[in-house]
Amino acid sequence: LIYLGDLARYTAQAAPKAAPAAAAAAAAAGPGQHPAAKQEWQRAAHCYRQAARVLPRSGNPHNQLAVMAVMTGDELRAVYHYARSLCVGIPFLTARENLLLLFEQNRARWVLLGAAACWG
């Protein structure tokens, strides 16, 4: 199921980029994706969710869902799935580095916002 989800995600990522006029419709399909990619994007998420149900002790499905969340800019959902991928019987250890990177990016944005507030 993970591999099927990966193939669907790669297919969605390889779809033509959305035209600026169709950007709102493409937002749900993934980052800059053509609306036609939405079905593949949803199929990937479905495969990963099914894998999490079939193998609840494996962290891999949640890591893949976190990757998709990062790609769509849903960082809170990404944090949730990275944490889930670490808190299972067979953790996906790479998720730790990804989670730390996500926190570091957030901290850097916070610092920039603080600097802008001081100078703005």
Buried (B, 14 or more C-beta within 10 A) or exposed (E): BBEBBBBBBEBBBEBEEBEEEBEEEBBEBBBBBBBEBBBBBBBBBBBBBBBBEEBEEBBBBBBBBBBBBBBBEBBEBBBBBBBBBBEBEEBBEBBBEBBEEBEEEEEEEEEEEEEEEEEE
